[in-house]
């Protein structure tokens, strides 16, 4: 299993290094030592803790959806021209950008600071990994 240093785990969990160390002390994460003697945690275990502790904001009152890939956030930028618009949301730590018609922006009443939900439905999702020197 891939291992990562405490500081890397903290980045992926969105918490401080000290919080990860406390979670190790409490048994929420298991730590080992790498070849250099540094504390490391299992990458899969970090992913499971991230999933378990994820607390994305819920849908605004009165909304229901079957979509699984929803990001609730705030509109941070709008670039609207005659026909098309680019809408940027800040959804927790994630920036989501959507291209849509200017008419849709007007119909939705989007403006900077308004609450919006980005729903993503795609059969084409690109997954990337760090280069580990493999050919």
C-alpha positions in Angstrom: 0.0 0.0 0.0 1.2 3.5 -0.7 2.4 5.4 2.3 2.6 9.1 2.9 4.2 11.4 5.4 2.1 13.0 8.1 2.4 16.4 6.3 1.1 14.9 3.0 -1.8 13.2 4.8 -2.7 16.6 6.4 -2.9 18.2 3.0 -5.3 15.5 1.7 -7.4 15.6 4.9 -7.6 19.4 5.0 -6.3 19.5 8.6 -3.0 20.4 10.3 0.0 18.1 10.8 -0.7 18.2 14.5 -4.3 17.1 13.9 -3.0 14.1 12.0 -0.6 13.3 14.8 -3.5 13.5 17.3 -5.6 11.2 15.1 -2.6 8.7 15.1 -2.4 8.9 18.9 -6.2 8.3 19.2 -6.0 5.3 16.8 -8.0 6.9 14.0 -4.9 6.4 11.7 -2.2 3.9 12.0 1.4 5.1 11.7 4.6 3.2 10.8 8.1 4.3 10.1 9.6 4.6 6.7 13.2 3.6 5.8 14.4 7.1 7.0 12.7 6.7 10.3 9.9 9.2 9.6 6.3 8.6 10.6 4.1 7.5 7.6 0.5 6.5 7.3 -1.2 4.3 4.7 -2.6 6.2 1.8 -5.8 4.0 1.6 -6.4 4.5 5.3 -6.1 8.3 4.8 -8.6 8.1 1.9 -11.1 6.2 4.1 -10.7 8.8 6.9 -11.1 11.6 4.4 -14.3 10.0 3.1 -15.6 9.3 6.6 -14.9 12.8 7.9 -16.0 14.7 4.7 -18.7 17.1 5.6 -19.7 18.9 2.4 -22.5 21.4 2.8 -25.9 19.9 2.1 -28.3 21.0 -0.6 -30.1 24.2 0.1 -33.5 23.8 1.8 -36.2 22.2 -0.3 -33.8 20.7 -2.9 -33.5 17.0 -3.6 -31.3 15.2 -6.2 -30.2 11.7 -7.2 -26.8 13.0 -8.4 -23.9 11.7 -6.4 -21.3 14.2 -7.6 -22.6 17.5 -6.2 -20.6 20.4 -4.9 -22.4 23.1 -2.9 -20.6 26.4 -3.0 -20.6 30.1 -3.5 -20.3 31.9 -6.8 -16.9 33.7 -6.8 -16.7 34.9 -10.3 -18.9 35.4 -13.4 -17.8 36.3 -16.9 -20.9 36.9 -19.0 -21.0 37.9 -22.6 -23.9 38.0 -25.1 -24.2 34.3 -25.6 -22.0 32.4 -23.2 -20.9 32.7 -19.6 -18.2 31.2 -17.3 -19.3 30.7 -13.7 -16.8 29.9 -11.0 -17.8 28.4 -7.6 -15.8 27.8 -4.5 -17.0 24.6 -3.0 -15.1 24.1 0.2 -11.5 23.6 -0.9 -12.5 22.9 -4.5 -12.8 25.4 -7.3 -15.4 24.4 -9.9 -15.8 26.2 -13.2 -18.8 25.8 -15.5 -19.5 27.1 -19.0 -23.2 27.8 -19.7 -25.4 30.1 -21.7 -25.8 33.7 -20.5 -29.5 33.0 -20.5 -29.0 30.3 -17.9 -27.1 32.6 -15.7 -29.9 35.1 -15.8 -32.6 32.4 -15.3 -30.8 31.1 -12.3 -30.2 34.6 -10.9 -26.5 33.9 -10.4 -24.4 36.7 -9.0 -21.1 36.8 -7.0 -21.8 35.5 -3.5 -24.9 33.5 -4.3 -25.3 29.9 -3.3 -25.2 27.3 -6.1 -24.8 23.6 -6.6 -22.6 22.2 -9.3 -23.8 18.7 -10.3 -21.4 16.7 -12.4 -22.5 13.8 -14.6 -19.7 12.5 -16.8 -18.6 9.3 -18.4 -15.2 10.8 -19.0 -13.2 11.4 -15.8 -9.5 11.8 -16.1 -7.4 10.3 -13.2 -3.8 11.4 -12.7 -1.1 10.1 -10.4 2.3 11.4 -9.4 5.2 10.3 -11.7 7.1 7.5 -9.7 9.8 7.1 -12.3 8.1 4.2 -14.1 8.5 4.0 -17.8 
